[in-house]
Amino acid sequence: MTLEQLRIFLAVAEQLHFTRAAEILYVTQPAVSAAIQSLETEYSVKLFHRVGRRIEITEAGILLQLEAQKILEQVALTERGLRELNNLQRGELRLGASLTIGNYWLPAKISHFKHKYPGISVNCTLANAEEICEGTATGLFDLGVVTGDVKPALKSVLEQTVVGHERLQVVVGKTHPWYNRARISVQELMETGWVMRESGSGAQQMFEQALQNWGIDSAQLPIVLILSSSEMVKAIVETGVGAAALPELMIQKELQLLTLRAIEITRSRKGIGTLLEIVQPIWKIKHQQRFQTKLAIAFEQILTSV
């Protein structure tokens, strides 16, 4: 049974006349008769009684009429849904974001997207950068937004595009010996304890890369704690336990309240010379070969324009 056969059957059931049904559907009368005959033959039932020049619907016909109406109504709703999906009126966008980016950088982008496309549901998962990359590679997310390096094994699968930049700042709490200093040298980084994020964190990768560029082996740093959340790192450092390299996005309030102090880094122990910064791209990642929905494409535009 085809949708076309059901449409023809419903027209005949409504008109109780083959010729009028054909005229409504803009098909020939033989095409209408053939469709009804095909249904009756296929299921060994009579859908209409031929009474002289009139037809009457049978019990089987009444059953099919009720079910066919439901089927075609559902088809119409499905077609409408697909059209609305293409017109960005409905659907779901699945995002993955590294923790700091998701908490501090991405919300404004999502809010702008929702304002522009209110019917779209946005499902955003926060995890460390490594997990987001893996989820994007396996199709769990339509798009990922992270900092840090993509694993070499995933570079051939994921396409990376810069959509912003994140800056890390070395910070300490009020009771730390560095709190009243504006600058320290690279060499002094070895002279305090450090509170770190886990190895899969984009911020941690970023800090370790900076240390390497400055000629410091991160494995030699005195690490006092390794935590899975930058918020936890911030809270611990505020109490004076060690130093940390935290995203600038998440410490604005603490810097204003003076519960944290950002310390500049120079190459010279005398506190002069070029300041060393820790800046890394914010990456939009997507699968290179998976089909990209119009929803994902629309959000990509928001990421680069807002």
C-alpha positions as CSV (number, residue, x, y, z in Angstrom):
1,M,0.0,0.0,0.0
2,T,1.3,3.4,-1.0
3,L,0.6,6.9,0.2
4,E,-0.8,7.7,-3.3
5,Q,-3.2,4.8,-3.1
6,L,-4.4,6.0,0.3
7,R,-5.0,9.5,-1.0
8,I,-7.0,8.1,-3.9
9,F,-9.0,5.8,-1.6
10,L,-9.8,8.7,0.8
11,A,-11.0,10.9,-2.1
12,V,-13.3,8.1,-3.4
13,A,-14.6,7.5,0.2
14,E,-15.4,11.1,0.6
15,Q,-17.0,11.6,-2.8
16,L,-18.5,8.1,-3.2
17,H,-17.8,8.6,-6.9
18,F,-14.8,7.5,-8.9
19,T,-15.0,10.3,-11.5
20,R,-15.4,13.1,-9.0
21,A,-12.5,11.7,-7.0
22,A,-10.4,11.7,-10.2
23,E,-11.3,15.3,-10.9
24,I,-10.3,16.4,-7.4
25,L,-7.0,14.7,-7.6
26,Y,-6.3,15.7,-11.2
27,V,-5.8,12.1,-12.3
28,T,-7.7,9.9,-14.7
29,Q,-10.7,7.9,-13.7
30,P,-9.0,4.6,-14.8
31,A,-6.1,5.5,-12.5
32,V,-8.5,5.8,-9.6
33,S,-10.2,2.5,-10.4
34,A,-6.8,0.8,-10.7
35,A,-5.7,2.1,-7.3
36,I,-8.8,0.9,-5.6
37,Q,-8.7,-2.5,-7.3
38,S,-5.1,-2.9,-6.4
39,L,-5.9,-2.4,-2.7
40,E,-8.8,-4.8,-2.8
41,T,-6.8,-7.5,-4.5
42,E,-3.8,-7.1,-2.2
43,Y,-5.8,-7.6,0.9
44,S,-8.7,-9.7,-0.5
45,V,-11.4,-7.3,0.7
46,K,-14.1,-5.2,-0.8
47,L,-13.7,-1.5,0.0
48,F,-16.8,-0.4,-1.9
49,H,-20.1,-2.0,-3.1
50,R,-21.1,-1.2,-6.6
51,V,-24.8,-0.6,-6.6
52,G,-25.9,0.4,-10.1
53,R,-24.2,3.6,-10.8
54,R,-23.6,4.3,-7.2
55,I,-21.0,3.0,-4.7
56,E,-21.2,2.4,-1.0
57,I,-18.3,2.0,1.4
58,T,-18.0,-1.3,3.1
59,E,-17.1,-2.2,6.7
60,A,-13.5,-2.8,5.5
61,G,-13.6,0.5,3.7
62,I,-14.7,2.3,6.9
63,L,-11.8,0.8,8.8
64,L,-9.3,1.8,6.2
65,Q,-10.7,5.3,6.0
66,L,-10.1,5.9,9.7
67,E,-6.6,4.5,9.6
68,A,-5.7,6.2,6.3
69,Q,-6.7,9.6,7.7
70,K,-4.4,9.1,10.7
71,I,-1.5,8.0,8.5
72,L,-1.8,10.9,6.1
73,E,-2.2,13.4,8.9
74,Q,1.0,12.0,10.5
75,V,2.8,12.2,7.1
76,A,1.7,15.9,6.8
77,L,3.0,16.6,10.3
78,T,6.3,14.9,9.5
79,E,6.6,16.9,6.2
80,R,5.9,20.1,8.1
81,G,8.5,19.2,10.7
82,L,11.1,18.6,8.1
83,R,10.4,21.9,6.4
84,E,10.5,23.7,9.7
85,L,13.8,22.0,10.4
86,N,15.3,23.2,7.2
87,N,13.9,26.7,7.9
88,L,15.5,26.7,11.4
89,Q,12.1,26.8,13.1
90,R,12.6,23.6,15.2
91,G,15.2,20.9,16.0
92,E,18.0,20.2,18.4
93,L,21.6,21.5,18.3
94,R,24.0,19.3,20.3
95,L,27.1,21.2,21.6
96,G,30.1,20.1,23.6
97,A,32.3,22.7,25.3
98,S,35.3,22.6,27.6
99,L,34.4,23.7,31.1
100,T,35.7,27.3,31.2
101,I,34.6,28.1,27.7
102,G,31.2,26.6,28.4
103,N,30.7,28.5,31.6
104,Y,32.1,31.9,30.7
105,W,32.6,32.4,26.9
106,L,29.8,30.3,25.3
107,P,26.6,31.5,27.1
108,A,26.5,34.8,25.2
109,K,26.7,33.0,21.9
110,I,24.0,30.5,22.9
111,S,21.7,33.4,24.1
112,H,22.2,35.2,20.8
113,F,21.4,32.0,18.9
114,K,18.3,31.3,20.9
115,H,17.1,34.9,20.4
116,K,17.5,34.5,16.7
117,Y,16.1,30.9,16.5
118,P,13.7,30.5,19.5
119,G,12.3,27.2,18.3
120,I,15.7,25.4,18.4
121,S,16.6,23.4,21.5
122,V,20.3,23.7,22.5
123,N,21.7,20.8,24.4
124,C,25.2,21.7,25.6
125,T,27.5,19.2,27.5
126,L,30.5,20.5,29.5
127,A,33.5,18.3,30.0
128,N,37.3,18.6,29.6
129,A,38.7,19.4,26.1
130,E,39.8,15.8,25.5
131,E,36.3,14.4,26.2
132,I,34.7,17.0,23.9
133,C,37.1,16.2,21.1
134,E,36.3,12.5,21.4
135,G,32.6,13.1,21.6
136,T,32.7,15.3,18.4
137,A,34.7,12.6,16.6
138,T,32.1,9.9,17.5
139,G,29.1,12.0,16.5
140,L,27.9,12.7,20.1
141,F,28.1,16.5,19.4
142,D,27.3,18.5,16.2
143,L,30.0,21.0,17.2
144,G,32.6,21.3,19.9
145,V,34.2,24.4,21.4
146,V,37.5,23.9,23.2
147,T,40.9,25.2,24.0
148,G,44.0,23.0,24.0
149,D,45.4,20.6,21.4
150,V,43.4,18.0,19.6
151,K,44.9,14.5,20.0
152,P,47.1,13.5,17.0
153,A,44.8,10.5,16.4
154,L,41.8,12.8,16.0
155,K,43.4,15.5,13.8
156,S,42.5,13.6,10.6
157,V,38.9,13.4,11.7
158,L,38.2,16.8,13.2
159,E,38.3,20.2,11.4
160,Q,39.5,23.0,13.6
161,T,38.7,26.7,13.2
162,V,39.7,29.6,15.5
163,V,36.7,31.5,16.9
164,G,38.3,33.4,19.7
165,H,41.2,33.5,22.1
166,E,41.6,32.6,25.8
167,R,44.2,34.1,28.1
168,L,45.6,32.4,31.2
169,Q,46.8,34.5,34.1
170,V,49.0,33.3,37.0
171,V,47.2,34.2,40.2
172,V,47.7,33.9,43.9
173,G,45.6,34.6,47.0
174,K,46.0,37.3,49.6
175,T,48.2,35.2,52.0
176,H,50.6,34.1,49.3
177,P,54.1,35.7,49.3
178,W,53.6,36.9,45.7
179,Y,50.4,38.8,46.4
180,N,52.0,42.2,46.8
181,R,54.3,41.8,43.8
182,A,53.4,42.9,40.3
183,R,55.8,40.7,38.5
184,I,58.0,37.6,38.9
185,S,60.5,36.0,36.7
186,V,60.2,32.7,34.9
187,Q,62.8,31.2,37.2
188,E,60.6,32.0,40.3
189,L,57.8,29.8,39.0
190,M,59.7,26.9,40.5
191,E,59.7,28.5,44.0
192,T,56.0,28.0,45.0
193,G,53.5,25.2,45.1
194,W,51.0,24.9,42.2
195,V,47.4,23.9,42.1
196,M,46.7,22.3,38.7
197,R,43.9,21.0,36.5
198,E,43.9,17.4,35.3
199,S,46.0,16.5,32.2
200,G,43.0,16.4,29.8
201,S,42.1,20.0,30.6
202,G,42.5,22.6,27.8
203,A,43.8,25.1,30.4
204,Q,46.3,22.6,31.7
205,Q,47.6,21.8,28.2
206,M,47.8,25.6,27.6
207,F,49.9,26.2,30.7
208,E,52.2,23.2,30.1
209,Q,52.8,24.4,26.5
210,A,53.7,27.9,27.8
211,L,56.1,26.5,30.4
212,Q,57.8,24.4,27.6
213,N,58.1,27.6,25.5
214,W,59.8,29.3,28.5
215,G,62.2,26.4,29.0
216,I,60.6,24.9,32.0
217,D,59.7,21.3,32.5
218,S,56.2,21.2,34.0
219,A,57.0,17.9,35.6
220,Q,59.6,19.7,37.8
221,L,57.1,22.2,39.2
222,P,56.1,21.6,42.9
223,I,52.5,20.5,42.4
224,V,50.4,20.4,45.6
225,L,47.0,19.6,44.2
226,I,45.5,18.4,40.9
227,L,41.8,19.1,40.6
228,S,39.1,18.4,37.9
229,S,37.5,21.9,38.0
230,S,38.9,25.3,37.5
231,E,36.3,26.6,40.0
232,M,37.8,24.3,42.6
233,V,41.3,25.5,41.7
234,K,40.2,29.1,42.0
235,A,38.6,28.5,45.4
236,I,41.7,26.7,46.8
237,V,44.1,29.4,45.5
238,E,42.0,32.1,47.1
239,T,42.9,30.6,50.5
240,G,46.6,31.1,49.8
241,V,47.5,27.5,48.9
242,G,50.0,27.8,46.0
243,A,49.6,29.5,42.7
244,A,47.6,28.6,39.6
245,A,47.2,29.6,35.9
246,L,43.6,30.3,35.4
247,P,41.5,31.6,32.5
248,E,41.1,35.4,32.6
249,L,37.4,34.9,31.7
250,M,36.6,33.3,35.1
251,I,38.6,35.5,37.5
252,Q,37.3,39.0,36.7
253,K,35.2,39.3,39.9
254,E,38.0,37.9,42.1
255,L,40.5,40.4,40.7
256,Q,38.1,43.3,41.3
257,L,37.4,42.1,44.8
258,L,41.2,41.7,45.4
259,T,40.7,38.1,46.6
260,L,43.1,37.1,43.8
261,R,46.1,38.9,42.4
262,A,47.3,38.4,38.8
263,I,51.1,38.2,38.5
264,E,52.9,39.2,35.4
265,I,55.8,37.0,34.2
266,T,59.1,38.2,32.8
267,R,62.3,36.5,31.7
268,S,64.5,38.5,34.0
269,R,64.7,38.2,37.8
270,K,64.9,42.0,38.0
271,G,61.3,42.2,36.7
272,I,62.2,43.9,33.5
273,G,62.1,42.9,29.9
274,T,59.4,41.4,27.8
275,L,56.2,40.2,29.5
276,L,55.4,36.6,28.8
277,E,51.7,35.9,28.0
278,I,49.7,32.7,27.9
279,V,47.3,33.1,25.1
280,Q,45.7,30.2,23.1
281,P,43.0,30.0,20.4
282,I,39.4,28.9,21.2
283,W,38.7,26.2,18.7
284,K,35.5,25.3,17.0
285,I,35.7,21.6,16.1
286,K,33.5,19.5,13.9
287,H,33.7,16.2,12.1
288,Q,35.2,16.5,8.6
289,Q,32.9,14.0,6.9
290,R,29.7,13.9,8.9
291,F,26.7,15.8,7.4
292,Q,26.4,19.3,8.9
293,T,22.8,20.4,9.6
294,K,21.6,23.9,8.9
295,L,21.4,24.3,12.7
296,A,25.1,23.6,13.1
297,I,25.9,25.9,10.2
298,A,23.8,28.7,11.7
299,F,25.5,28.3,15.1
300,E,28.9,28.4,13.4
301,Q,28.0,31.8,12.0
302,I,27.0,33.0,15.5
303,L,30.4,31.8,16.9
304,T,32.4,33.9,14.4
305,S,30.2,37.0,14.3
306,V,29.2,37.8,17.9
